[in-house]
Amino acid sequence: MLSITSRLSRNISVLNGRTFVRQFASASAETVNISLPEGSFKTYKCDPPSFEIEVTKDELLRLYKEMVVMRRLEVAADGLYKSKLIRGFCHLCTGQEAVAVGMEAAITKDDSIITAYRCHGFTYIRGGTVHSILAELMGRNTGISRGKGGSMHMFSKNFYGGNGIVGAQVPVGAGIAFTQKYLEKKNATFILYGDGAANQGQVFEAFNMAKLWDLPAIFVCENNFFGMGTAASRSSANAQYYTRGQYIPGLQVNGMDVLAVKQACSWAKNWTTNDQGPLVLEMVTYRYGGHSMSDPGTSYRTREEIQHMRSTKDPITGLRQRILELGFATDNEVKQFEKDARAEIDEAVAKAQNDSPPDASELFTDVYVRGTELPNIRGREREEFAVMNQ
């Protein structure tokens, strides 16, 4: 059920069997009330968020544009990797855009996010520029980590990566949440990990500490059904990841619907910042590509399965349809959004390709905070210390 309301005149109409009320205060001020599908949430030891969500025209268009840019960014990374302009590990989030975009829409820049190595989209949505991300992927000094982090190690304000060790970011995230509580900040930390990392012992240790101290920690399992090439049903005795916190309430979310993600994350932040303790969210999502660029992604699932998900569950297509039904943009306008995204990415790729690699002196920077360097490091020559301490 869709309804559009405003403070001025009302116009009631029916579109595709859906009744909605539109108001014309201004084009951008229009507000739409959307009833999320019944299957958007499943709960464990808690009540669900409201299935009614209110968003503006501007917000819907912004969410769409952000997901389109994210998709084009990953398409570009795929091509650059195959052209050998990106080396090493590279994990793409194609298909999972709604998780990052919906989460960011629900929080503020003062809230924190930490995730694993599928982090390009989160880096972008947390404030990284398209150019800085592509430059980092190609090892350029203009990259967001000055070309030294690569695909798995990108950071921005209150975004703590991009972490390469499976599950290791989860206890670090609990520490960030502890800091927020210690400093009496009314903010939350969203701690993401995949279904493949969900059986790591350190995840459960972090659960225990977060509940013991009632930290504002929101543990988010991105369940894309496969940990590398292993189906969740073959690796986990309990694949209902939102129930795995045991003494921590949980919520399963349709991670292919950006509005369901936004509603769930807004509800979760409100829960934790009102001193109700941690939560476990499970975002049910799907990656279209392989685990990494070295994985074709078709040896453990069929091409028909991937195509079915693309054609029936795609987060971008789903939001596009909503926008068109509501009359918030025409088909030509939506196509122009996509052309603009492609042009932005193409320009950033060309610019990053012409940037220089980091200078050799960068090998010794960002190891220690200035003034805290160790006077001696075993196994190093005296000449190396002279360079490191410059």
PALUM-98924 format. One line per 8 residues: for each residue x, y, z of C-alpha. Coordinates in nm, 2 decimals, always signed. Layout:
! PALUM-98924
X/Y/Z ~ ...;
//
This chain:
! PALUM-98924
+0.00/+0.00/+0.00 ~ +0.14/+0.34/-0.11 ~ +0.01/+0.68/+0.01 ~ +0.15/+1.02/-0.06 ~ +0.06/+1.30/+0.18 ~ +0.13/+1.67/+0.20 ~ +0.01/+1.97/+0.41 ~ -0.16/+2.13/+0.12;
-0.40/+2.01/-0.15 ~ -0.48/+1.64/-0.17 ~ -0.54/+1.43/-0.48 ~ -0.66/+1.07/-0.43 ~ -0.60/+0.82/-0.70 ~ -0.54/+0.45/-0.77 ~ -0.23/+0.32/-0.94 ~ -0.19/-0.05/-1.01;
-0.45/-0.13/-0.75 ~ -0.28/+0.08/-0.49 ~ -0.45/+0.38/-0.34 ~ -0.24/+0.69/-0.26 ~ -0.29/+1.04/-0.16 ~ -0.07/+1.30/-0.32 ~ -0.01/+1.65/-0.21 ~ +0.15/+1.93/-0.41;
+0.32/+2.17/-0.17 ~ +0.63/+2.13/-0.38 ~ +0.77/+1.86/-0.60 ~ +1.05/+1.77/-0.37 ~ +0.85/+1.80/-0.05 ~ +0.61/+1.52/-0.14 ~ +0.60/+1.24/+0.12 ~ +0.51/+0.88/+0.05;
+0.39/+0.64/+0.31 ~ +0.48/+0.28/+0.20 ~ +0.36/-0.04/+0.36 ~ +0.65/-0.29/+0.35 ~ +0.56/-0.65/+0.26 ~ +0.48/-0.88/+0.55 ~ +0.79/-1.08/+0.50 ~ +1.03/-0.79/+0.54;
+1.11/-0.87/+0.90 ~ +1.13/-1.18/+1.12 ~ +1.19/-1.14/+1.49 ~ +1.37/-1.31/+1.78 ~ +1.29/-1.20/+2.13 ~ +1.17/-0.86/+2.02 ~ +0.88/-0.68/+1.84 ~ +0.94/-0.59/+1.47;
+0.98/-0.23/+1.34 ~ +0.68/-0.07/+1.19 ~ +0.59/-0.19/+0.85 ~ +0.49/+0.16/+0.76 ~ +0.77/+0.38/+0.64 ~ +0.75/+0.75/+0.54 ~ +1.00/+0.89/+0.29 ~ +1.02/+1.19/+0.06;
+1.05/+1.21/-0.31 ~ +1.40/+1.35/-0.28 ~ +1.51/+1.07/-0.05 ~ +1.38/+0.80/-0.28 ~ +1.56/+0.95/-0.58 ~ +1.88/+0.98/-0.37 ~ +1.87/+0.62/-0.26 ~ +1.82/+0.51/-0.62;
+2.11/+0.73/-0.75 ~ +2.35/+0.60/-0.47 ~ +2.27/+0.24/-0.55 ~ +2.32/+0.30/-0.93 ~ +2.66/+0.47/-0.87 ~ +2.76/+0.18/-0.64 ~ +2.66/-0.08/-0.90 ~ +2.85/+0.11/-1.18;
+3.16/+0.14/-0.95 ~ +3.17/-0.23/-0.90 ~ +3.12/-0.30/-1.27 ~ +3.42/-0.07/-1.34 ~ +3.63/-0.25/-1.08 ~ +3.54/-0.58/-1.24 ~ +3.67/-0.45/-1.58 ~ +3.98/-0.30/-1.43;
+4.07/-0.62/-1.25 ~ +4.03/-0.82/-1.57 ~ +4.25/-0.57/-1.75 ~ +4.51/-0.63/-1.47 ~ +4.49/-0.27/-1.36 ~ +4.37/-0.39/-1.02 ~ +4.59/-0.66/-0.85 ~ +4.55/-0.89/-0.55;
+4.22/-0.96/-0.37 ~ +3.91/-0.79/-0.49 ~ +3.56/-0.86/-0.35 ~ +3.26/-0.69/-0.52 ~ +2.92/-0.61/-0.36 ~ +2.72/-0.63/-0.68 ~ +2.36/-0.72/-0.57 ~ +2.41/-0.62/-0.21;
+2.38/-0.24/-0.26 ~ +2.06/-0.20/-0.06 ~ +2.24/-0.30/+0.27 ~ +2.49/-0.01/+0.26 ~ +2.26/+0.25/+0.11 ~ +1.97/+0.17/+0.34 ~ +2.19/+0.16/+0.65 ~ +2.35/+0.50/+0.58;
+2.01/+0.65/+0.52 ~ +1.90/+0.56/+0.87 ~ +2.19/+0.69/+1.07 ~ +2.42/+1.00/+1.10 ~ +2.78/+1.05/+1.02 ~ +2.85/+1.04/+1.40 ~ +2.74/+0.67/+1.41 ~ +3.01/+0.42/+1.32;
+3.03/+0.13/+1.07 ~ +3.29/-0.14/+1.05 ~ +3.28/-0.42/+0.80 ~ +3.49/-0.70/+0.63 ~ +3.66/-0.69/+0.30 ~ +3.36/-0.64/+0.07 ~ +3.38/-0.27/+0.15 ~ +3.39/-0.06/-0.17;
+3.02/+0.03/-0.14 ~ +3.04/+0.11/+0.23 ~ +3.34/+0.33/+0.17 ~ +3.15/+0.53/-0.10 ~ +2.84/+0.57/+0.11 ~ +3.04/+0.68/+0.42 ~ +3.20/+0.97/+0.23 ~ +3.47/+0.83/+0.01;
+3.47/+0.97/-0.35 ~ +3.44/+0.74/-0.65 ~ +3.78/+0.86/-0.76 ~ +3.95/+0.79/-0.43 ~ +3.81/+0.44/-0.42 ~ +3.91/+0.35/-0.78 ~ +4.25/+0.51/-0.73 ~ +4.30/+0.30/-0.42;
+4.20/-0.02/-0.61 ~ +4.47/+0.07/-0.87 ~ +4.73/+0.14/-0.61 ~ +4.76/+0.52/-0.67 ~ +4.87/+0.78/-0.43 ~ +4.54/+0.96/-0.46 ~ +4.36/+0.66/-0.32 ~ +4.16/+0.68/+0.00;
+4.44/+0.49/+0.18 ~ +4.71/+0.65/-0.04 ~ +4.74/+0.34/-0.25 ~ +4.86/+0.12/+0.03 ~ +4.54/-0.05/+0.14 ~ +4.39/-0.18/-0.18 ~ +4.05/-0.34/-0.21 ~ +4.02/-0.46/+0.15;
+4.15/-0.16/+0.35 ~ +3.96/+0.16/+0.30 ~ +3.86/+0.40/+0.57 ~ +3.68/+0.73/+0.62 ~ +3.54/+0.93/+0.92 ~ +3.37/+0.68/+1.15 ~ +3.41/+0.41/+0.90 ~ +3.67/+0.16/+1.03;
+3.72/-0.05/+0.72 ~ +3.76/-0.27/+0.52 ~ +3.92/-0.56/+0.73 ~ +4.10/-0.86/+0.57 ~ +4.09/-1.12/+0.85 ~ +3.76/-1.31/+0.85 ~ +3.55/-1.21/+1.16 ~ +3.83/-1.00/+1.32;
+3.64/-0.68/+1.27 ~ +3.36/-0.79/+1.50 ~ +3.54/-0.76/+1.84 ~ +3.70/-0.43/+1.71 ~ +3.34/-0.31/+1.65 ~ +3.24/-0.40/+2.00 ~ +3.53/-0.19/+2.12 ~ +3.41/+0.11/+1.92;
+3.06/+0.06/+2.08 ~ +3.23/+0.05/+2.42 ~ +3.39/+0.38/+2.34 ~ +3.06/+0.54/+2.25 ~ +2.91/+0.42/+2.58 ~ +3.21/+0.52/+2.79 ~ +3.20/+0.87/+2.64 ~ +2.82/+0.88/+2.69;
+2.75/+0.94/+2.32 ~ +2.41/+0.87/+2.18 ~ +2.54/+0.69/+1.88 ~ +2.55/+0.33/+1.76 ~ +2.81/+0.10/+1.59 ~ +2.70/-0.12/+1.31 ~ +2.93/-0.42/+1.30 ~ +2.91/-0.62/+0.97;
+3.02/-0.97/+0.89 ~ +2.92/-1.24/+0.65 ~ +2.75/-1.57/+0.69 ~ +3.09/-1.73/+0.63 ~ +3.23/-1.55/+0.94 ~ +2.93/-1.61/+1.16 ~ +3.08/-1.93/+1.31 ~ +3.40/-1.76/+1.42;
+3.46/-1.78/+1.80 ~ +3.55/-1.41/+1.83 ~ +3.20/-1.32/+1.70 ~ +3.04/-1.50/+2.00 ~ +3.30/-1.35/+2.24 ~ +3.20/-1.00/+2.11 ~ +2.83/-1.09/+2.16 ~ +2.90/-1.18/+2.52;
+3.09/-0.86/+2.60 ~ +2.83/-0.64/+2.42 ~ +2.54/-0.79/+2.62 ~ +2.74/-0.80/+2.95 ~ +2.79/-0.42/+2.92 ~ +2.48/-0.34/+2.72 ~ +2.68/-0.17/+2.45 ~ +2.52/+0.02/+2.16;
+2.65/-0.25/+1.92 ~ +2.44/-0.37/+1.63 ~ +2.58/-0.69/+1.48 ~ +2.48/-0.72/+1.12 ~ +2.52/-1.05/+0.94 ~ +2.51/-1.00/+0.56 ~ +2.38/-1.34/+0.46 ~ +2.44/-1.38/+0.09;
+2.39/-1.76/+0.13 ~ +2.75/-1.86/+0.05 ~ +3.07/-1.83/+0.26 ~ +3.31/-1.83/-0.03 ~ +3.17/-2.14/-0.22 ~ +3.01/-2.31/+0.08 ~ +2.63/-2.29/+0.12 ~ +2.52/-2.17/+0.46;
+2.32/-2.49/+0.51 ~ +2.64/-2.69/+0.48 ~ +2.84/-2.48/+0.72 ~ +2.60/-2.37/+0.99 ~ +2.39/-2.59/+1.22 ~ +2.16/-2.29/+1.26 ~ +2.14/-2.07/+0.95 ~ +1.89/-1.84/+1.11;
+2.17/-1.59/+1.19 ~ +1.94/-1.34/+1.36 ~ +1.88/-1.60/+1.64 ~ +2.24/-1.67/+1.70 ~ +2.29/-1.41/+1.96 ~ +2.10/-1.64/+2.21 ~ +2.06/-1.38/+2.48 ~ +2.06/-1.09/+2.23;
+1.74/-1.00/+2.05 ~ +1.75/-1.04/+1.67 ~ +1.58/-0.93/+1.35 ~ +1.59/-1.08/+1.01 ~ +1.56/-0.82/+0.73 ~ +1.49/-0.83/+0.36 ~ +1.83/-0.70/+0.25 ~ +1.73/-0.67/-0.11;
+1.48/-0.39/-0.02 ~ +1.65/-0.06/+0.06 ~ +1.35/+0.07/+0.24 ~ +1.32/-0.24/+0.47 ~ +1.69/-0.20/+0.55 ~ +1.65/+0.17/+0.63 ~ +1.35/+0.10/+0.86 ~ +1.53/-0.18/+1.04;
+1.85/+0.02/+1.09 ~ +1.66/+0.32/+1.22 ~ +1.47/+0.09/+1.46 ~ +1.80/-0.08/+1.57 ~ +1.97/+0.25/+1.64 ~ +1.68/+0.37/+1.84 ~ +1.69/+0.04/+2.04 ~ +2.06/+0.06/+2.13;
+2.08/+0.43/+2.20 ~ +1.80/+0.40/+2.45 ~ +2.01/+0.17/+2.66 ~ +1.83/-0.15/+2.56 ~ +2.16/-0.33/+2.47 ~ +2.29/-0.48/+2.16 ~ +2.10/-0.64/+1.86 ~ +2.17/-0.90/+1.59;
+2.04/-0.81/+1.25 ~ +2.05/-1.06/+0.96 ~ +2.04/-0.89/+0.62 ~ +1.92/-1.16/+0.37 ~ +2.09/-1.05/+0.05 ~ +2.26/-1.20/-0.26 ~ +2.59/-1.14/-0.45 ~ +2.57/-1.18/-0.82;
+2.94/-1.24/-0.87 ~ +3.17/-1.48/-0.71 ~ +3.32/-1.45/-0.36 ~ +3.62/-1.27/-0.52 ~ +3.74/-1.19/-0.87 ~ +3.92/-1.53/-0.87 ~ +3.59/-1.71/-0.82 ~ +3.35/-1.74/-1.12;
+3.07/-1.80/-0.88 ~ +2.91/-2.07/-1.09 ~ +3.06/-2.39/-0.96 ~ +2.84/-2.41/-0.65 ~ +2.52/-2.26/-0.79 ~ +2.36/-2.24/-1.13 ~ +2.35/-1.95/-1.37 ~ +1.97/-1.99/-1.36;
+1.97/-1.92/-0.98 ~ +2.17/-1.60/-1.03 ~ +1.95/-1.48/-1.32 ~ +1.64/-1.56/-1.11 ~ +1.76/-1.34/-0.83 ~ +1.85/-1.06/-1.07 ~ +1.51/-1.07/-1.24 ~ +1.30/-1.10/-0.93;
+1.49/-0.95/-0.63 ~ +1.73/-0.69/-0.76 ~ +1.73/-0.39/-0.52 ~ +1.78/-0.13/-0.79 ~ +1.51/-0.26/-1.02 ~ +1.27/-0.28/-0.73 ~ +1.32/+0.08/-0.62 ~ +1.31/+0.20/-0.98;
+0.97/+0.04/-1.02 ~ +0.85/+0.22/-0.71 ~ +0.97/+0.55/-0.83 ~ +0.80/+0.51/-1.17 ~ +0.47/+0.39/-1.01 ~ +0.47/+0.70/-0.79 ~ +0.54/+0.93/-1.08 ~ +0.85/+1.07/-0.90;
+1.05/+1.04/-1.22 ~ +0.98/+0.94/-1.58 ~ +1.14/+0.65/-1.75 ~ +1.37/+0.89/-1.94 ~ +1.47/+1.07/-1.62 ~ +1.56/+0.74/-1.46 ~ +1.77/+0.65/-1.76 ~ +1.94/+0.98/-1.74;
+2.04/+0.91/-1.37 ~ +2.20/+0.59/-1.50 ~ +2.38/+0.77/-1.78 ~ +2.51/+1.03/-1.53 ~ +2.64/+0.75/-1.30 ~ +2.82/+0.59/-1.59 ~ +2.98/+0.92/-1.69 ~ +3.09/+0.99/-1.33;
+3.25/+0.65/-1.30 ~ +3.42/+0.67/-1.65 ~ +3.56/+1.01/-1.56 ~ +3.70/+0.88/-1.23 ~ +3.85/+0.57/-1.39 ~ +4.04/+0.78/-1.65 ~ +4.16/+1.02/-1.38 ~ +4.28/+0.74/-1.15;
+4.46/+0.57/-1.43 ~ +4.67/+0.88/-1.48 ~ +4.75/+0.92/-1.12 ~ +5.10/+0.82/-0.98 ~ +5.17/+0.53/-0.75 ~ +5.28/+0.61/-0.39 ~ +5.64/+0.71/-0.33 ~ +5.86/+0.45/-0.18;
+5.88/+0.66/+0.14 ~ +5.51/+0.58/+0.20 ~ +5.63/+0.23/+0.31 ~ +5.72/+0.38/+0.65 ~ +5.42/+0.61/+0.71 ~ +5.10/+0.53/+0.89 ~ +5.27/+0.25/+1.09 ~ +5.28/+0.44/+1.42;
+5.12/+0.77/+1.53 ~ +5.39/+1.03/+1.51 ~ +5.58/+1.05/+1.84 ~ +5.50/+0.69/+1.94 ~ +5.75/+0.52/+1.71 ~ +5.96/+0.24/+1.87 ~ +6.33/+0.34/+1.90 ~ +6.44/+0.00/+1.78;
+6.28/-0.28/+1.58 ~ +6.44/-0.62/+1.59 ~ +6.57/-0.74/+1.25 ~ +6.60/-0.39/+1.10 ~ +6.91/-0.21/+0.99 ~ +7.01/+0.13/+1.13 ~ +6.97/+0.30/+0.79 ~ +6.61/+0.19/+0.79;
+6.54/+0.37/+1.12 ~ +6.68/+0.69/+0.97 ~ +6.42/+0.68/+0.69 ~ +6.13/+0.57/+0.92 ~ +6.19/+0.85/+1.16 ~ +6.20/+1.13/+0.91;
//
